[in-house]
Amino acid sequence: MVVEEGGTPRSPEAKLGMQVEDLWDVMEPQLSPTEKLNACFESIPVSSFPSAPSSEFIEIKSDTTVAEAVKLLARHKVLSAPVVDFEAPEDASWIDRYLGIVEFAGIVVWILHQSENVEGSSVFESIMKASESDISPSVVAAAAAGMSSPRYKSINPDSPTATCGKFFETLTASDLYKNTKVGDISGSFRWAPFLALQKSNSFLTMLLLLSKYRMKSIPVVDPGEAKIDNIITQSAVIHMLQECAGLHWFESWGSKKLSELGLPLMKASSMIKVHEDEPVLQAFKLMRQKGVGGVPVVGNDGNKAVGNISIRDIQFLLTAPKIYKDYRSITAKNFLTAVRSYLEEHQRASPLLSGMVTCRRSDTLKEIITKLDDMKIHRIYVADEGGNLQGVITLRDIISKLVHEPRGYFGDFFDGVLPLPANSRV
């Protein structure tokens, strides 16, 4: 924990940790450490959580193009952003103002659909053949509807379209990519419902939503206002935990070894992997199908990882497609090589430059939290001394070990949450 002279916490996260510490010290001694933490977090309102940095706090209007949405998410280094209905009146309430959340995960699905064939002819190719004057909102909407059609065959990652670099150059230069709006394709991917917390909700509620209920980020609203007050991400929680190192409540939990906590939750036999000679789109396809945010790239032996591809890395296929022009096919290995060269050339910091980040079962949770926070990554792979994969630990896994859901805790909390559209794909 970072402290000033005199012992005062310097960061907002450390100050929050001290609130937990004060509550921890007065809890009933017969409570287990987990019960004490639950009680502490239930006593702290979510409004106490530090505000997200302004650089990460973005909203995307529904008339923003997919191309611009990708650039915005990449520029601000966020995985998702709330979508504002551009037609909403200025005095609209927050529930009428926000349509949902646009994510890299959803954009991945949209891209995957561009590489699929509909009865032998892709929607993308059909629109590419149309004249520029034909590219209208109605045409784009028809394409989006087609992408959700049951006529779609399963994705064939070995097809020339799926593996050739020219596909991404052509796609990103197309009117389809430049003209399709975020609102136009909302039915073709997981249009995440706008489930928001109110500032009076508890810290425990927030932690459970980010772990057991698999939310990546949670908007916080003030009922009296029309806008989001804060956005809390899994990464922000991990950073808060890192700032709490040294506090009694944190050390009693964080000093335990991974093996003592039952981590990793996902063992090697259950891990989703992509081989280095498979098309990179196969990696994104697997993420979509299995609902995971990243996959390890393994060598031909199938058990030693050479790299990691996460859902956010789709940005490199869209913002820098020319870096693949020399590749006959974009395999997972070629993707990693090309992106690393691109990042080094442009002197851009990225988790991809870190290569494969691993740990051991004997490491403490505190050590893992420090590594995840320092390197700004969302998962770390567990490997043995020979480099063989033994499992993976995600931010969600760590948060899930911090709290548990009391019986009947949420009650009717989810009643009235905006439903997914009927034609939602994921």
N, C-alpha and C positions, 0 to 999 in steps of 0.2 A: 504494500500500500504506500502511495506517495503522500508524505506528510510535510508540513511546513515546520519551521523551528517552533518549539513549544508543543509539538504533538498534534497540531490541528490538521485534519485531512485537507489536501490541496485540491483534489479533483471532486467534481459533483458526485461521481460514482463512489468515491471513497466515503464521502459524507453520507451517502445513502447506506453504504455498508455499515457505518457507525450507528445508524438508526436500527439496523438489524441487530447489531451487537448489543445495544442498550436493551432491546426487547429480549434478546437471548439470555441476558444476565438475570432477568427477573422472572423467567418462565419457571413453571413448576418443575422441580427436580425429577419427579417420577416420569416425565415425558421422555420419550426416546428422542435422539437427535433429529430424526426426520419429522417427528410430530412437532418439535420445537420450531424447526425451520418453517413448517407449514403455518404454524400459528403466527410466527413473526411476519411472514409475507402476507398473511391475511389481514394483518393489522396496519399495513402500509398502503396508502392509496397509490394508484398508478400515476397520479399527477406528480408524485415525488421523483419519478424517473427523469433523468436529465434529458433535455430536448436534443433532438437529433441535430447534427451540424447543418447549417444552412445549405452547405454544398450538396448534402444528401437529401435535402427536403425538396422534392419536386412533385409537381402535378402535371399530368398530360391531358390536354383537351381531346375530346372524342373526334375532332376533325383533323387531328395531327396524323400525318402519314406514317405508315409502318417504318419507312426509311428514316424519318426524323425521330421516331420513338426509339429506334435502335441506337441512334447517335446520342440521344439524351440519356438513356440508361447507361450507355457505355461511358459517356463523358462524366457522369456523376457517380460512376462506380456503384450502382445499385442494381438489384435484381428485378425490382418491380416498382411500380408507382401507381397511385390512385388516378383514375380517369374521371375527368370533369365533363359533364354534359355541356357542350358549348352552347346549346340552346336554352339552358336553364336561366331563368330570370335572375337578376342580381340579388333579389330578396329571397331567393329559394332557401329552404332549410337544407342542412347538410345531407339529409337522407334523399332529397330530390336533386341535390347538386352532383353527387357522386354516383357513377354508374357501376363501378367495380374496380378491379385492379388489373393492370396490364403487366405481364411478366415476360421475362426472356423465355420461360417455359412455353407460354402460349405462342410466342413468335416462332419458336422452334417447330411447333406443330404445324403452323402455317407454312413454314419453309418446307417441311417434309411433304406436305400435300402438293407443293409445286413439283415435286419429283415423282409423284405418283401418276399412273395412267388411268384415264377414264375410258373404258372400252377401246383402248389402243391409242388414245390421243389425250395428252395432258391438257388440263385447263390452262396452264401456263403457256404451252405452245400455241394454243388456240388464240389466246389474247395477244401473244407476241406477233401473230400473223395479221392481226387486225390493224387497220390504219389508226394513226394517232387520234383522228377525229372520232373514232369509234370507242375510244377509251373514256367511258362516262361512268358516273356513280352507279347507274343501273347495271352496266356491264360488270363492274367490279363486284357489285352485290350478287349478281348471278353467279360469278365465279366463286364467291365465298359460300353461296348456297351449295354449289356443286361440290366444293371441298368437303362438305358434310354428308354427301350423298352415299348411300350404301352401295352404289355401283363401283365405288373405289376398290381396286384390288389392294391386297396387302403390299406394303412398301417392299420393293426389291432393291436392297442396297447395292447389289452387284450390277445394276443397270448402268449404261453409259451416262445417263442423265444424272444419276445419283453420285457418281464418282468423279466426273470430269470437272476440272476447274472452270471451264468455260461456262458451265451452267450458272455459277455464281456471278461471274462477270456479266453474263447476259441478263440474269435476274435483276441485279442491282442497277443495271442501266435501263431497264424496261419501264414503260409507262405504268404497268401493273404495280411494280414496287414503289414507284414515285407517286402514284395517284391513290393507291389503296389507303383508306383511312383506318385508324384504330377501331373506330365505331363500326366500320363496314364488315370487319372480320370477327366481331365479337362472338358470333355463334359458331365459329369454326374451331375454337380452342377453349380451354378451361377459363371461362370468364369468371374469375374469382369473385364471389359475392363480397359486397362491402360490409364486412362484419367489423364494426368499430367498438372500441371500449369507451366508456365515459370516464371522465377524470376521477370520479369517485369510486370506480371499480378497484378491486384490490390487486396487489402485486401477484398474489397467488393465482388469480384468474388469468392474468396475463401470461404467467409462466406455464400454466397448463395448456393454454391455447397454442403457445409456441412449441410445446413438446408433444403431449398426448394427441392434440388435435391438429398437429402438423402444419400450423400456419408459419410462414416464413417471416412475415411482418404484420404488425397490427396498428392500424390508425387509432389515435386517441382523439376524441372530440369533446368539446364543451357544448352541452345541449343548448345553451343560449347563443351559440355562435353558428355561423354557416360554414365554417371551414375547419380543417383538421388542425388540432393543436400540437400533435406530436406523432411520430411514427417510430414504433419500437421494433427492432429487428432481433433475430437470434444473435447476430454478431454483436449488437449493442449490449445484450445481456452478458455474453462471454467477456466483453471488455469490462463491464461492471465487476464481474467476478474476479478478473485479473487485478483490478484496482483494490479488491478487498483482501488480498494476500496479507497475512500477518494477523488478521482478526481471528479471535477464538472460534467463532462459528464457522468461518471459512476453513480454517486449518483442521478442525475436527472432521471435516468432510473432504477437503481437498488433499490432505496428506495421505489418503488411502491409495493403495496401488490399484491399477485398473482391474487386475484379477480379483481383488477383494470386493469390488463394486459390480462384478459380473459383466465387465466390459472387455472386449467389444460385444455389443448385442448381436450384430450381424457377423457370423463366422465365415471363414473362407469358403466353406461348401455352399453357402447361400449368396455369396457376393456376385454381383452382376459385373462381368468383365467384357472388354473388347480386345481382340488380338491386334497387334500392331499392323498386320497386313490387311485388315478389314477396312472397308470404306469408313471415313469419319462419320458419315451420316448414320451408320449403324450405331455408333455411340449415342447419338442424339435420339435415335429411334428407341434404343433400350431405356434411356432415361425417361422417355415419354411413356413407354409401356409399363415400366416397373415403378414409376413414380419416385425416382431418385434424382438427386441434383448433380451427380457426377459418377463417373466410372473410371476404374484404373485401366490403363493400356498395358497389356501383358505381352511378353515375348513369346516366341514359338513354343517354349516349354509350358506355357500356360499358367505358371504360378509365380513368376518373378515380374514385378511391375517395372515398366520403363517410363511411366508418366501417368498423368491424370488429366482427364477432360471433364470440365464442368459445364453446366447448362449455360452459364454466362459466356462461354467461349464461342458460342454461335456468332457473337459480334464480329469475330475475326473473319468469318466467311462472308460477312455482309459489308463490313467497313473497309476491308483490305483484300478483296478477291484477287487482285492482280499478283499477289505474292505466290499464287499457286499456278501461274501460267506455264511454268517449266515442268510441272508434274503431269504425267499422263493420267494419273488417278490420285485423288486425295485420300490416301489411306490415313489411318490414325497416326502412324509413325510419321508420314510426310507432313501431316497437319502440325504435329508438335514441333518438328524441325523448322518448318516454314514460319510458324508464329514466333518461335524463340529468336530466329534470325531477324525477323521484322521488329520485335521489341528491342533487341539489342541495338539495331541500327538506328531506331528512333529514340533510344534511351528512355524507354517507358517502363515504369515499374509494373510488375504483374506477378501474381502467384505462379504463372506458367514458367517464369524464369527460375523458380525455386526447384524445379524438377520434382521428383517424387519425395514427398515428406512422409517419413515413417516414424514409428515409436515401438516400444516393447511393452509386453504385458506387465513387466515389473516397474514401469514408469508410474509416477503418481499422477493423480488427476490434476493437481496443481501445475505440474510440468507440462501436461498436455494443453491446459487452458492457456498458459503463457505462450506456448508455441503457436497455437491457433490464432491468438490475438496479435502477437508480434508479426506473424506472416500474413495475416488477413486472409486466411483460408477457412473453408467451411467443413473440411473433413480431413482426417489423418488416418493413414493406414497402419495397421499393426503387422509387423513382420518379425520373423525369427532371425537368428544370427546369420543364417544363410541367405536372407533377403526374400524368403518365401512368404507370401501373404497369409496372414492368419485372421484377418478381419478388418473392419473399418469402423471408425468412431466419428460421428457427426456432431454438429452443435446441438441438434435436437436430442441426441442420446445423452449428452452431458446435462442438459437442462432437465431431462426426464429423471435423472438420478438425484436432482436437487429437491424435488417436491413430489407429492402423490395426490391423487384426486380423492377427497373424502366422499363417502357414499352419498349419492344424491346431491352433490355439490352444485351442479349447474341448474338443476330444476328445469324451469321453463326459459332459461337464458337464451336458447337458440330459437325460440318461437318468434316468428316474424322476420327472421333473417332472409334477405333477398334470395330467392331460389336461383339455381343455375338455369339458363335458358334450356328449353326443351331439346334443342339440337346441339347442345354442348358436346364436344367430342371427348373430353377427358374429365 
